[in-house]
């Protein structure tokens, strides 16, 4: 630990980045899965 909070700041940015990066995909999955489940067995429902 170097004591200036750099690690905590990097974790904070990483969490924000993951949320921003994953949110559009979660919306797409939420839209696509019901449609795909009508066409084929729901394989990606657990994602």
C-alpha positions as CSV (number, residue, x, y, z in Angstrom):
1,X,0.0,0.0,0.0
2,X,1.4,3.4,-1.0
3,X,-1.2,5.3,1.2
4,X,-2.6,7.8,-1.3
5,X,-5.8,5.8,-2.1
6,X,-4.9,4.9,-5.7
7,X,-6.0,1.3,-5.4
8,X,-9.4,2.3,-4.0
9,X,-9.8,4.9,-6.7
10,X,-8.9,2.3,-9.4
11,X,-11.5,-0.1,-8.0
12,X,-14.1,2.7,-7.9
13,X,-13.4,3.5,-11.6
14,X,-13.4,-0.2,-12.4
15,X,-16.9,-0.6,-10.8
16,X,-18.2,2.3,-12.7
17,X,-16.7,1.0,-15.9
18,X,-18.2,-2.4,-15.5
19,X,-21.7,-0.9,-14.8
20,X,-21.5,1.4,-17.8
21,X,-20.1,-1.3,-20.0
22,X,-22.5,-4.1,-18.9
23,X,-25.8,-2.0,-18.6
24,X,-26.5,-1.8,-22.4
25,X,-25.8,-5.5,-22.7
26,X,-28.1,-6.4,-19.9
27,X,-30.8,-4.3,-21.6
28,X,-30.1,-6.1,-24.9
29,X,-30.3,-9.5,-23.2
30,X,-33.5,-8.5,-21.5
31,X,-35.0,-7.6,-24.9
32,X,-33.4,-10.4,-27.0
33,X,-34.0,-13.4,-24.6
34,X,-37.8,-13.3,-24.7
35,X,-37.7,-13.1,-28.5
36,X,-35.1,-15.9,-28.8
37,X,-36.9,-18.1,-26.3
38,X,-39.8,-18.2,-28.7
39,X,-37.5,-19.4,-31.5
40,X,-35.3,-21.8,-29.6
41,X,-34.8,-23.2,-26.1
42,X,-33.9,-20.4,-23.7
43,X,-30.1,-21.0,-23.4
44,X,-29.1,-17.6,-22.1
45,X,-31.8,-16.9,-19.6
46,X,-29.3,-17.2,-16.7
47,X,-27.0,-14.5,-18.1
